[in-house]
Every structure is written in structure tokens, then in C-alpha cells.
Amino acid sequence: MNSSRHNSSRKNQLILNPAIFALFGPKITDKSLKEKADKLEKIKAELKDKAKAVLKREKAVASAEKKVESLKTKQKELENSIKQQQQMLSVLKKDHSKTSSELEGFQKTTQSQKQDLKKAEKAAKASIKQLKQLQNQLAAKESNITTRESELVSKEKKLMSLMDKSKALEDRNAKLKAEIDAKQFRLNQLKKEAETAARTRQKELENMRKQAKEHVSAREEELKKLKEEANAAFKTKAKELDLLRQEEDAIKKQKSEFRKFIEKQKSAIEKDIKKFDEKKKKISYDEKILDAREKVIQKKEQELNKKLSEAKHVQSLQKQIAKSIEEKKKLAQELKDRVKEQNQKLDALHKKSVQVHKEELALSRRKKDVEKLSRKLASEEKDLDKRELKWLEHDKALKSAINELVSQKKELEQEVSVKKAELEELQQEWDEKMANLKQAAIEVKEQKKAVKKLLDKDVSALYEKEDEVMKVINAFEKDRQKLLKEEKAVMARVKTLEKAKKEFEKAQQKFEKEKKDITNKERVAAKLLRYVEKEKKKVEQQKRKIAAAKELKANIPKLEKHYFKLKKQIRKEEARLVEDTRLTRPIKKSLLMREKELRKRERGLQKGAELLEEREQELEDLRAMKEDAFEDYLRSEVKAAEHIGPVHREKFPAIHKKLDQARQGIISGDIDAAIRRVAEAEVLMDKFKLNKEERKPFSYDLKYIKASIKLAELG
């Protein structure tokens, strides 16, 4: 049953790594999903319409069956009336010898009877019309039954097409599974690349730190030399040097803070790596569990496939039965034709019997009998359609007999002896034909009962299949909605990842540019240092000249100018140092960006874990749906196997009670109690020494309960 639906590849594709599928799943086009959704909705609408049509037809069939039963009762009544008429005929035969003398007196009374007979004729004609209408209704109902059978066959074909569609969906799910595996492999590669990138980044940061330390130490030494020279040359500028020292302290503090920040980043990256490893372990563990569940579900699918093959065999049997029904219908038609022929023969017999009754009409007793018969006809006109037909023919014969009484009076006396012999022969033929008709009617009843049973079984099977298809369609719709949601989440995640990638690339480019700028500035600083050294040498030469020469005062303004120039250069160098510190800020920013990206990834992993939990819940729901479908299938088998029903429950209430308690234990989640109740039920079955037929319902129940216990233990 849930065979179709509720199969292996689909189960496999649903089970593997929903978190990874949510992050890197296949891009399903909205058009294809919409088209499939529209198709599913159309199929649903068609199935609903067909279910309504089947219900209407069932009602029509039920009403037709009621009418058929009423007609059967009428047929029985007619048969009884025919027997009565036969008895009357025997009485009339006895009285026939007395009628010849009283025929003349009866002619006077026939005129009044003619009027009564005309009234009876009118009533009989009306009843004939009603009977024809009923025959037409029966023919229409028979055609409805044939159309219904053809519709049932077309329904089965549609169900098979739905099964094929579900198989196609399962193939698609297998493809999705392969794509998920590829995405998982790609994710592992990306993780490895991220780890290698983080390591290289750490190495680069360490190299940068070393370079910065060396650069700062070189600058510090240069500054110390400059300070010493400035103190020796210009004692008045000590305050400015103190300010420079304070700035150096601030730079050192910034360096220490920067180091702490880098250490924090290191620890955060290590924690992220640990979390990745833990999640990897969890995913691998979940995959193992899901593989185990897949195996169990595959076994169930194999069992369901077997059941499907059995269902196909049943369908072939149904087709054979339909053929046999058609053959039986043909036989029924032949029987109807035979009945018509027999009715024609009966008409001929009635015509012959009219000639016998001509002498009986003269009797007063016949008058009383005719009056009684007319009263009976008036009372039985509404209920006995077939009897009215026969009596109508009889009345017509009576009319013709009354008109011909005078002319055929002499002929009757001669032909009475001959007609008596003919009547006896006809009576024997009539009895034989009536016996044949009764046997044929019994056979037709049995055939109708068999056909009705088969139709009921077919209808119940179709309803069950329709329920299964509806469940499958609902499950597919849920899967489609979930896939749409997951696709949206994946698309949003991909966009965020692409944005993060672009930002990371931009930050990397900025970092490389800043690195180049720093190297250029270092070159410029080296040139400036050389220039400063040259200037120092010049200053020393000038000092020597000042010490040697007595014209110091003349050189003082030049030295002052040179001093101011050096001061400007020192300020420029200080500004460059400040710029260098500013240049380190983008590095900090890039590190902060990296930290943000790592946090985003952590959030993404948390979302992935949540999605994984949601997907596990969805898998449990799907498994529950499949279990429900499997239960429905087993229940249908149990219903098919049970022949006794409530009588069986009354015979063995203790065993049924234990099985009911086991079912309640499974529903409430108390598996141990369910296992105990099953064992107790088996002990009771052995104790009561049940035969095969009595064990059948219990064996199906036990299979179903044990299967649900296994499923509950796996879940």
C-alpha cells in the first residue's frame, strides 16, 4: 500500500545530512516545483471527483438492489398466484362436465361481467405500463453496473500511473542524494582549505609581528640616538623629547593590546576548529544511525513490493472475474429469451384453455368464481405486475370466448375430450418449464450474490488505494513545501557566503596594498635616515668648525636654521610614525572582520544543527506516516483474513484484551509492557489449543504488533 508511498531511494535521499543539504543543496527551479504542485492538485481534484462519482453510483446500485429484491418478492407472489390458478383450473376441470347444461343461463349474466372485465382490462394495461417502466429501469441499472465496472478498471489504471509517478519521484530523490554527497565532499574540502588558510594567516601575522618588532626596535634605537644628539646639541628641546617618549609609551600600549587581541583571535579560531570537529563527529554518528534506519526501511519496502505484486495478481483475477461476469450476463440474457419463449407458449396455452372455459362460463358457480377472481385482481393489481400481465391475456381470451360462445357451443362438445388430453400434456410441459425456470432463477440469484461480493471487495480495495494515494500525495506536498523552504534558506545562505567571500577578498586586497605601502614607507624612512646621518656628519663637521673657529657667533644663525630644518624633519618622521600606526588599524579591522566572519560561520553552523534537528523530526514524521500506511496495509490484510469478526472476539476475549493492551503500550511509548502483553497472548493461544482458522486473525495481529515494536525500538 504505502508501498508506493509511503520506496527505497526516496527514503535514502531524505535520510542523509539535512543540515548539509540546507547549506549546499541543489537549486530546484520554482517552475518545476509549481508544475509538480499543479499536477498533484489536479490529481487530487480528479480523485475527489471520482470518489464522489463512486459514492453516487454505489447509492444508485443500492437502490437498484432494493428494487430487484422487491421484484423478487413480487415474482414469488406471482408464482403463488399461478399455483392458485392451477388449483382453480383443476376445480374448473371437475366442474366442466356440469357446465354444458347451464351455459344458456350464463349468457344473460355475461353482459354485466363484460363491463367489469373492461375495467379490469384498463387496470391491467396500466399495470403493464408500470412493468415495462420497471424493466427499462432494470436495463438502465444493468448498463450503469457495466459502466461502473469499466470505471473501476480505469481507476486501477490511474492508480498504476500514480505508482509510476511515485517511482519517478524516488529516482529524483536518489539523484538529490548523490548531489548531497558531492556537496558534503565539497564542504569537507572547504573546511580543510579554511583550516590551511587560518594557519597561513597565523604565520603571516607572526611574521608581521616580528617585522613590526624589528622595525620598532630599529626606530627606538634611532630615536634614542637622535634624542642624545638633540640633548647634547639642544638642551632646550628636552620637553619635546618627553612628549615623544609619552607617544612611544602609547604606541607600546597599543602593541600590547594588539598582541592580546591576536591571542584572543587565536583561541577563538581554535575553539571554532574544535566545534567543527565535534559537529563532524555528530554528523558521522547521525549518518550511521540513518544508515541503520535505511536498512530497516529497505526491508519494509521489499515486503511492500511483494504485497504490490500480490495486489497485481488480485487485479488480474478481478479481470478474469469480470470476464466470467460478462459470460454470466450473456447466459442470463439467454435465460430471459427462453423465458419469453415460454411466455409465448403460455399465451398459446391460455388461448387453448379459453375454449375449455366457454362451457364453464355458463355455470353460476363460474360466475361467483369470476367475481372472486376480479376482486382478487383489483386487490393485487398494484403488487403483482407479472400476474396482471397473465390475467390481462386471460381477460382478453374471455372476451373473445364470450363473443364466440354461441357459434362454438356445438364444436366444444366434440372437442372437449381432445382438449382434455391436450391440457394434461400442456400441464406437464408447464410444470417442467416452471421447474426449469425456478432452477434458473436460483442460479441467477447465486450469480448476483457472487457478483455483488466481488464488486464490494473491488470497491473497498479501490477506496483503500485511494486513501493510500491521498496520503502519498499529502506526503509529497509536505516534502515539496519543505524543499521550497530549504531552497530559500540555502539561497539566502549562499548569498551571505558570497558577500562574506567578496568582503574577505576586498580585505585581503587592502591588506596587500597596505603591506606594499608599508614597504615603500620603510624605504623612504631608510632614505631619510641616511639623509639624517649625512646631516649628522655635517653637523659634527660644523661643530668642529665652531670649536676650531672663533667665528662661532657668525655661524650661529646658520646652525639655528639647520636646527629648525632638522626639527621639521623630526616632526615629519613623527607624523610618518603616526601614519604607520594608522596603517596598522586596517589590519585590526581586517582581523575584526575575520572575527565577525567566524562568528557568522558559528551562527550558520548553529542554524545547520537546528535544521538537522528539524530534518530529523521530519524524518520521524515521514517514518510515522510510513508506519501508519504499513499499519493500514496490515489491517486490511487482517480484515481480509478474519471470517468470524465479533464472534471470534467473544470466543477469545482474554487474547484480544492482551493484544489491545499491547497496542495501547506501543501508542503510549511503553514498549516493554507491549512485549510482555504479546508474550502473554502467545502463551494463551498455546493454552487454548487453537486451530489454523482460529489462529489466523491472531497471527496477523501479532505480526502487525511485532513490526510496530521493532519500528518503535529503532525510533
Number of C-alpha atoms within 10 A of each C-alpha: 24 25 24 22 25 28 23 21 20 22 24 21 23 22 22 25 23 26 24 21 25 24 25 21 24 18 12 12 10 11 9 10 15 12 11 15 17 12 12 18 15 12 17 17 12 12 19 14 12 16 15 12 14 18 13 12 17 16 12 15 18 12 13 18 16 12 15 14 12 13 17 14 14 17 17 13 18 20 17 13 15 14 12 12 13 13 12 13 15 12 11 19 16 11 16 20 12 15 22 18 13 16 20 16 13 20 16 11 15 17 12 10 16 15 11 13 21 14 14 21 20 12 17 25 15 16 22 18 12 14 17 13 12 16 12 12 14 16 12 13 18 15 12 15 18 15 13 18 17 13 15 18 18 12 17 18 12 14 18 14 12 19 17 13 13 22 18 13 16 21 17 15 19 19 16 20 24 14 17 23 18 14 18 20 12 13 15 13 12 12 14 12 12 13 15 12 12 16 14 12 12 15 12 12 14 13 12 13 15 12 12 14 13 12 13 16 12 12 15 14 12 13 16 14 12 17 19 14 13 18 14 10 13 12 11 10 13 13 10 11 17 12 11 15 15 12 14 15 12 12 16 13 12 13 17 12 12 16 13 12 15 18 12 13 18 15 12 15 19 14 12 16 15 12 14 15 12 12 15 13 12 13 19 13 12 17 15 13 14 20 15 13 19 20 14 14 20 17 13 19 21 14 12 20 17 13 15 16 11 12 14 14 12 13 15 12 12 17 14 12 15 19 12 13 17 13 12 16 16 12 14 17 12 12 16 14 12 14 17 12 12 16 13 12 15 16 16 12 16 18 18 16 19 21 23 22 22 24 28 25 28 25 24 16 16 19 17 11 15 15 15 12 14 19 13 11 19 15 11 16 19 14 17 22 25 19 23 27 18 17 19 22 16 18 21 16 19 22 17 15 21 19 10 13 21 13 10 14 15 10 10 19 13 10 12 16 10 11 16 14 11 15 17 11 12 16 14 12 13 17 12 12 15 15 12 13 17 13 12 17 15 12 13 17 13 12 16 16 12 14 17 14 12 15 18 13 14 18 17 13 15 19 14 16 18 20 17 22 24 18 19 24 21 17 18 19 16 14 15 16 14 14 19 17 13 19 22 15 15 20 18 13 16 14 12 13 16 12 12 18 13 12 16 16 12 13 19 14 12 15 18 12 12 17 16 12 14 16 12 12 16 14 12 12 16 12 12 14 15 12 12 16 13 12 14 15 12 12 16 12 12 16 16 11 14 17 11 10 12 10 11 15 11 10 15 12 11 11 17 11 11 14 16 12 12 16 14 12 14 15 12 12 15 14 12 14 18 14 14 16 14 12 16 18 13 15 18 15 13 18 16 15 16 19 16 13 17 16 15 15 15 15 12 15 18 14 15 19 18 14 20 21 14 14 20 20 12 18 17 14 13 18 18 16 18 23 20 16 21 22 18 18 21 18 15 16 14 18 13 11 16 18 14 13 11 10 10 14 13 11 12 15 13 15 21 17 14 20 23 17 17 28 25 15 19 21 13 10 14 15 20 12 16 25 18 14 21 22 16 16 21 16 12 16 18 10 9 10 10 13 9 9 12 17 15 16 20 20 15 18 21 18 12 19 22 18 16 20 22 12 17 16 10 11 11
